[in-house]
Amino acid sequence: MKHSIKKIFQNLSYFLMLVVILALLGVLAMIEHLNSYSKIESLSNQKQIIHSLLTSPDENLELALIQLKGKSTQLLNNIDKLRNQYKYSYIERGMLLNSKEYLADLDKLSSLTEEFSAVALEYYTIENSTNQEKKDLFQKAFESLLEQIDAIIIKTISYNQEKLKIYKNITYLIFIIVLFAALWFKKRLGAIYKDIEFLHNVDAKEYEVFSQEAGAISIRMKKKPDISENPAMIDPLTGICNIKGMISSYANKKNLKEKNYTSVTVFEIDNFSKTNRVYSQELAQTILKKVAFTISLHEQSADVIARTDYNQFSVILSRQSKEQSFKDIDMIRQSISELKLSTPELGSIVIKLSGGFVIKPNHISLEEAIKQAKKILEHAKETGGGKISQVRDLAHSEL
């Protein structure tokens, strides 16, 4: 089975995009992990602030009160900062599901901070500065607050350790996937490169072609001229057979593979006669040449292709099975639909073909088979175009 280069490179582009996304997620995870350490730093800073309040100068109570109010506000602001930091910790919240627990700890810390500030405010007054009971309450509030901060620091370190384990496992998994994907693409790109080397000299040795595109090109390069240089048998615009050349070439080739099935397909460029009024003559001729050349890339030694009308092409294939013959015809249609054409005036131009496909029995003439194919072609055009219709499609529509 031959592989499609187009699909391989599409998959490669998806893979590279996935790698970029994974790298971006890795950067975000690293930033978030670093933010976790800034949380610990912020909590440690709060401990320093609280210790400084405990050692405020008793001899200057007014200064102590000013410091108390400023540092109490700073403590509450730090707690709000921790909440905002956690709000954007999407990875931690998603992996550990610790939102309720962490926010509850911050709420408790905020409550203890307010309680500590209130006790400290009451303690740092002239009346209560020497009151042992107030001093004990102040000390108790101080210890409760420190205990809560230490608990949050320990939990934050624990969260970081859990995240690190998850990151490690994910990193191992991603590495394995990327490694296997890289080896997979390396193997296929190497095979494509060998196809290219083979195309430099298609007769050098026996070689099993890996890709569909290289196979089609090699067939085109190997095929021998099948018609004479008589201009009467060649379409002057496209360089392929005209009607006379088709009949002559078919007569010469029909016995090359007697056991094969012979299929006859008439292609027509959809809506070309209408759009041709918009296209310049030069552009219309370019389209016809590209279509003819693309069809010729799929031609094998026993096949015949011809331009049999202004925008119609007849293709006679010789294949081992009916299914393979239809598959190759549809591949031609698909290849032409992928042609890239554009003009400054009209922009991108999409070329679509409709086709009528028949398997030619031995007892009917080529002309009769072409007539049947044209009838089926009309059915393909009437039912939307851009596809290949067969006898059964026409029979089904007539039921």
C-alpha positions as CSV (number, residue, x, y, z in Angstrom):
1,M,0.0,0.0,0.0
2,K,1.4,3.3,-1.1
3,H,1.3,6.3,1.3
4,S,0.2,9.9,0.6
5,I,3.0,12.5,1.0
6,K,0.3,15.1,1.5
7,K,-1.1,13.2,4.4
8,I,2.3,12.6,5.9
9,F,3.2,16.3,5.8
10,Q,-0.3,17.2,7.1
11,N,0.3,14.9,10.1
12,L,3.8,16.3,10.5
13,S,2.4,19.9,10.7
14,Y,-0.2,18.7,13.3
15,F,2.6,17.0,15.3
16,L,4.8,20.1,15.2
17,M,1.8,22.2,16.3
18,L,1.2,19.8,19.2
19,V,4.8,20.0,20.2
20,V,4.5,23.9,20.3
21,I,1.4,23.6,22.4
22,L,3.0,21.2,24.8
23,A,6.0,23.5,25.1
24,L,3.7,26.4,25.8
25,L,2.0,24.4,28.5
26,G,5.4,23.5,29.9
27,V,6.3,27.1,30.1
28,L,3.0,28.0,31.8
29,A,3.5,25.1,34.3
30,M,7.0,26.4,35.1
31,I,5.7,29.9,35.6
32,E,3.0,28.6,37.9
33,H,5.4,26.5,39.8
34,L,7.7,29.5,40.4
35,N,4.6,31.4,41.6
36,S,4.2,28.8,44.2
37,Y,7.5,29.8,45.7
38,S,6.6,33.4,45.6
39,K,3.6,32.4,47.8
40,I,5.9,30.9,50.3
41,E,8.1,34.1,50.2
42,S,5.0,36.2,50.7
43,L,3.9,34.1,53.7
44,S,7.5,34.3,55.2
45,N,7.3,38.1,54.7
46,Q,4.1,38.1,56.8
47,K,5.9,36.3,59.6
48,Q,8.5,39.0,59.6
49,I,5.9,41.8,59.7
50,I,4.2,40.1,62.7
51,H,7.4,39.6,64.6
52,S,8.2,43.3,64.0
53,L,4.8,44.2,65.6
54,L,5.6,42.1,68.6
55,T,8.8,44.0,69.2
56,S,7.3,47.5,68.7
57,P,8.7,50.1,71.1
58,D,6.5,50.2,74.2
59,E,8.0,53.6,75.2
60,N,6.6,55.3,72.1
61,L,3.0,54.0,71.8
62,E,2.0,56.6,69.2
63,L,4.7,55.4,66.9
64,A,3.7,51.8,67.6
65,L,0.1,52.5,66.7
66,I,1.1,54.1,63.4
67,Q,3.3,51.1,62.6
68,L,0.5,48.7,63.7
69,K,-2.1,50.3,61.3
70,G,0.3,50.3,58.4
71,K,1.6,46.8,58.8
72,S,-1.9,45.4,59.5
73,T,-3.0,46.9,56.2
74,Q,0.1,45.3,54.5
75,L,-0.8,41.9,56.0
76,L,-4.4,42.0,54.6
77,N,-3.1,43.2,51.2
78,N,-0.7,40.2,51.1
79,I,-3.5,37.9,51.8
80,D,-5.5,39.4,48.9
81,K,-2.4,39.0,46.8
82,L,-2.3,35.3,47.6
83,R,-5.9,35.0,46.6
84,N,-5.3,36.7,43.3
85,Q,-2.3,34.5,42.6
86,Y,-4.3,31.4,43.2
87,K,-7.1,32.6,41.0
88,Y,-4.7,32.3,38.0
89,S,-3.2,29.0,39.1
90,Y,-5.2,27.0,36.6
91,I,-3.0,24.0,36.5
92,E,-2.8,23.6,40.3
93,R,-6.5,24.0,40.7
94,G,-7.2,21.5,37.9
95,M,-4.7,18.9,39.0
96,L,-4.9,19.0,42.8
97,L,-8.6,20.2,43.2
98,N,-7.6,22.0,46.3
99,S,-9.5,25.2,45.8
100,K,-11.8,24.8,48.8
101,E,-9.1,23.8,51.2
102,Y,-6.6,26.6,50.1
103,L,-9.2,29.4,50.1
104,A,-10.5,28.2,53.5
105,D,-7.0,28.5,54.9
106,L,-6.7,32.0,53.5
107,D,-10.0,33.0,55.0
108,K,-8.9,31.7,58.3
109,L,-5.6,33.6,57.9
110,S,-7.5,36.8,57.1
111,S,-9.7,36.3,60.1
112,L,-6.7,35.7,62.5
113,T,-4.9,38.7,61.0
114,E,-7.9,40.9,61.7
115,E,-8.2,39.5,65.2
116,F,-4.5,40.0,65.8
117,S,-4.7,43.6,64.6
118,A,-7.6,44.3,66.9
119,V,-5.9,42.8,69.9
120,A,-2.6,44.6,69.1
121,L,-4.5,47.9,68.6
122,E,-6.1,47.4,72.1
123,Y,-2.8,46.4,73.6
124,Y,-0.9,49.4,72.3
125,T,-2.8,52.0,74.3
126,I,-1.7,53.8,77.3
127,E,-4.2,52.1,79.5
128,N,-3.5,48.5,78.5
129,S,0.2,48.6,77.7
130,T,1.1,47.3,81.1
131,N,-1.9,45.0,81.5
132,Q,-0.7,41.4,81.7
133,E,-4.0,40.0,80.6
134,K,-4.0,42.1,77.4
135,K,-0.4,41.1,76.9
136,D,-1.3,37.5,77.1
137,L,-4.1,37.9,74.6
138,F,-1.7,39.7,72.3
139,Q,0.8,36.9,72.6
140,K,-1.9,34.2,72.0
141,A,-3.2,36.0,68.9
142,F,0.4,36.3,67.7
143,E,1.0,32.6,68.1
144,S,-2.3,31.6,66.5
145,L,-1.5,33.7,63.5
146,L,2.1,32.3,63.2
147,E,0.7,28.8,63.5
148,Q,-1.7,29.4,60.6
149,I,1.0,30.9,58.4
150,D,3.3,27.9,59.1
151,A,0.4,25.5,58.3
152,I,-0.2,27.2,54.9
153,I,3.5,27.2,54.1
154,I,3.7,23.5,54.9
155,K,0.6,22.8,52.7
156,T,2.0,24.9,49.9
157,I,5.2,22.9,49.9
158,S,3.2,19.7,49.9
159,Y,1.2,21.0,46.9
160,N,4.4,21.7,45.1
161,Q,5.7,18.2,45.8
162,E,2.5,16.7,44.4
163,K,2.6,18.9,41.3
164,L,6.2,18.0,40.8
165,K,5.3,14.3,40.8
166,I,2.5,14.8,38.3
167,Y,4.8,17.0,36.1
168,K,7.5,14.3,36.2
169,N,5.0,11.6,35.0
170,I,3.5,13.8,32.3
171,T,7.0,14.8,31.2
172,Y,8.0,11.1,30.9
173,L,4.8,10.3,28.9
174,I,5.2,13.3,26.6
175,F,8.9,12.4,26.0
176,I,8.0,8.8,25.0
177,I,5.2,10.0,22.7
178,V,7.3,12.6,21.0
179,L,10.2,10.2,20.7
180,F,8.1,7.5,19.0
181,A,6.4,10.1,16.7
182,A,9.8,11.6,15.8
183,L,11.1,8.1,14.8
184,W,7.8,7.4,12.9
185,F,8.2,10.6,10.9
186,K,11.9,10.1,10.4
187,K,11.2,6.7,8.9
188,R,8.6,8.1,6.5
189,L,10.6,11.2,5.5
190,G,13.5,8.9,4.8
191,A,11.3,6.8,2.6
192,I,10.1,9.9,0.7
193,Y,13.7,11.0,0.2
194,K,14.5,7.5,-1.2
195,D,11.5,8.0,-3.6
196,I,13.1,11.3,-4.8
197,E,16.4,9.6,-5.3
198,F,14.7,6.8,-7.3
199,L,13.0,9.4,-9.5
200,H,16.4,10.7,-10.6
201,N,16.9,7.3,-12.3
202,V,13.7,5.3,-12.5
203,D,15.4,2.5,-14.5
204,A,18.4,2.1,-12.2
205,K,17.1,-0.8,-10.2
206,E,14.1,-2.6,-8.8
207,Y,12.5,-0.4,-6.2
208,E,9.2,-0.5,-4.3
209,V,7.9,3.0,-4.4
210,F,6.7,4.3,-0.9
211,S,4.5,7.2,-1.9
212,Q,1.5,7.6,-4.2
213,E,2.8,10.8,-5.7
214,A,6.2,9.3,-6.5
215,G,4.5,6.2,-7.9
216,A,2.4,8.3,-10.3
217,I,5.4,10.3,-11.4
218,S,7.5,7.2,-12.0
219,I,4.8,5.6,-14.1
220,R,4.7,8.8,-16.2
221,M,8.4,8.8,-16.6
222,K,8.6,5.2,-17.6
223,K,5.8,5.1,-20.1
224,K,6.9,5.0,-23.8
225,P,5.5,7.3,-26.5
226,D,2.4,5.6,-27.8
227,I,1.5,7.7,-30.8
228,S,3.4,9.0,-33.7
229,E,4.6,12.5,-34.0
230,N,1.8,13.1,-36.5
231,P,0.3,16.4,-35.4
232,A,-3.1,15.2,-36.6
233,M,-3.2,12.9,-33.6
234,I,-2.1,15.3,-30.9
235,D,-4.1,18.1,-29.3
236,P,-1.9,21.2,-30.0
237,L,-2.8,22.9,-26.7
238,T,-2.3,20.2,-24.2
239,G,0.1,17.8,-26.0
240,I,-2.0,14.7,-25.3
241,C,-4.0,12.7,-27.8
242,N,-7.0,14.2,-29.6
243,I,-10.0,12.0,-30.7
244,K,-8.0,10.5,-33.7
245,G,-5.0,9.9,-31.5
246,M,-7.1,8.3,-28.8
247,I,-8.7,5.8,-31.3
248,S,-5.3,5.0,-32.9
249,S,-3.5,4.6,-29.5
250,Y,-6.4,2.4,-28.1
251,A,-6.2,0.2,-31.2
252,N,-2.5,-0.3,-30.6
253,K,-2.8,-1.0,-26.8
254,K,-6.0,-2.9,-26.3
255,N,-4.2,-6.3,-26.4
256,L,-1.4,-5.3,-24.1
257,K,-3.2,-6.7,-21.0
258,E,-6.0,-9.0,-22.3
259,K,-7.0,-10.2,-18.8
260,N,-7.4,-6.7,-17.4
261,Y,-10.6,-4.7,-17.1
262,T,-10.9,-1.7,-19.4
263,S,-12.7,1.3,-18.1
264,V,-13.7,4.4,-20.0
265,T,-14.2,7.7,-18.2
266,V,-15.2,11.0,-19.7
267,F,-14.2,14.0,-17.5
268,E,-15.6,17.5,-17.8
269,I,-14.4,20.6,-16.0
270,D,-17.5,21.8,-14.0
271,N,-19.0,25.1,-15.2
272,F,-16.0,25.8,-17.3
273,S,-17.9,27.0,-20.3
274,K,-19.7,29.6,-18.1
275,T,-16.7,30.8,-16.2
276,N,-14.6,30.9,-19.4
277,R,-16.5,34.1,-20.2
278,V,-14.8,35.6,-17.1
279,Y,-11.4,34.0,-17.6
280,S,-9.1,35.4,-20.2
281,Q,-8.1,33.1,-23.0
282,E,-4.6,32.7,-21.6
283,L,-6.0,31.6,-18.2
284,A,-8.5,29.2,-19.7
285,Q,-5.7,27.6,-21.7
286,T,-3.5,27.4,-18.6
287,I,-6.3,25.5,-16.8
288,L,-6.7,23.0,-19.7
289,K,-3.0,22.4,-19.8
290,K,-2.8,21.8,-16.0
291,V,-5.7,19.4,-16.1
292,A,-4.2,17.5,-19.0
293,F,-0.8,17.3,-17.4
294,T,-2.2,16.1,-14.0
295,I,-4.2,13.4,-15.8
296,S,-1.1,12.3,-17.7
297,L,0.8,11.8,-14.4
298,H,-1.5,8.8,-13.7
299,E,-1.2,7.3,-17.1
300,Q,0.3,3.7,-17.2
301,S,1.7,1.9,-20.3
302,A,-1.6,0.4,-21.4
303,D,-3.7,3.5,-20.7
304,V,-4.9,6.2,-23.1
305,I,-5.8,9.8,-22.3
306,A,-7.1,12.4,-24.7
307,R,-8.8,15.7,-24.9
308,T,-12.0,15.0,-26.8
309,D,-13.8,18.3,-26.5
310,Y,-13.1,21.9,-25.4
311,N,-13.4,21.1,-21.7
312,Q,-13.8,17.3,-21.9
313,F,-11.1,14.6,-21.4
314,S,-11.5,10.9,-22.1
315,V,-9.4,8.4,-20.0
316,I,-9.1,4.7,-20.8
317,L,-7.6,2.6,-18.1
318,S,-6.5,-1.0,-18.0
319,R,-6.5,-2.5,-14.5
320,Q,-6.7,-5.9,-12.8
321,S,-10.0,-5.0,-11.0
322,K,-12.9,-2.8,-11.5
323,E,-12.4,-1.4,-8.0
324,Q,-8.8,-0.4,-8.7
325,S,-9.8,1.2,-12.0
326,F,-12.5,3.4,-10.2
327,K,-10.1,4.2,-7.4
328,D,-7.5,5.5,-9.8
329,I,-10.1,7.5,-11.7
330,D,-11.2,9.1,-8.5
331,M,-7.6,9.8,-7.5
332,I,-7.3,11.8,-10.8
333,R,-10.4,13.8,-9.9
334,Q,-9.0,14.5,-6.4
335,S,-5.5,15.4,-7.7
336,I,-7.1,18.0,-10.0
337,S,-9.2,19.5,-7.2
338,E,-6.0,20.1,-5.3
339,L,-4.4,22.2,-8.0
340,K,-3.5,25.7,-6.8
341,L,-4.4,28.5,-9.2
342,S,-4.9,32.2,-8.5
343,T,-5.0,35.5,-10.3
344,P,-4.8,39.0,-8.9
345,E,-8.3,39.8,-10.3
346,L,-10.2,36.6,-9.3
347,G,-8.1,35.3,-6.4
348,S,-8.0,31.6,-5.7
349,I,-9.5,29.3,-8.4
350,V,-10.7,25.8,-7.6
351,I,-11.0,23.3,-10.5
352,K,-13.6,20.6,-10.1
353,L,-14.2,17.7,-12.4
354,S,-17.3,15.6,-13.0
355,G,-16.9,12.2,-14.6
356,G,-18.9,9.4,-16.1
357,F,-17.3,6.0,-15.5
358,V,-18.1,2.7,-17.2
359,I,-16.4,-0.7,-17.5
360,K,-16.2,-1.5,-21.2
361,P,-17.4,-5.0,-22.1
362,N,-15.5,-6.7,-24.9
363,H,-18.5,-6.9,-27.2
364,I,-19.1,-3.2,-27.5
365,S,-17.0,-0.7,-29.3
366,L,-15.0,2.1,-27.8
367,E,-17.4,4.7,-29.4
368,E,-20.4,3.0,-27.6
369,A,-18.5,3.0,-24.3
370,I,-17.7,6.7,-24.6
371,K,-21.4,7.4,-25.4
372,Q,-22.5,5.6,-22.2
373,A,-19.8,7.4,-20.2
374,K,-21.1,10.8,-21.5
375,K,-24.6,9.9,-20.5
376,I,-23.4,9.0,-17.0
377,L,-21.4,12.2,-17.0
378,E,-24.6,14.2,-17.5
379,H,-26.0,12.5,-14.4
380,A,-22.9,13.5,-12.4
381,K,-23.3,17.1,-13.5
382,E,-27.0,17.2,-12.8
383,T,-26.6,15.9,-9.2
384,G,-24.1,18.6,-8.1
385,G,-20.9,17.8,-10.0
386,G,-17.4,17.4,-8.6
387,K,-17.8,13.6,-8.5
388,I,-17.5,10.4,-10.5
389,S,-20.8,8.7,-11.3
390,Q,-21.1,5.0,-12.4
391,V,-23.8,3.0,-14.2
392,R,-25.4,2.0,-10.9
393,D,-25.8,5.7,-9.9
394,L,-27.7,6.4,-13.1
395,A,-29.8,3.2,-12.7
396,H,-30.7,4.1,-9.1
397,S,-31.8,7.6,-10.2
398,E,-34.1,6.2,-12.9
399,L,-35.9,3.9,-10.5
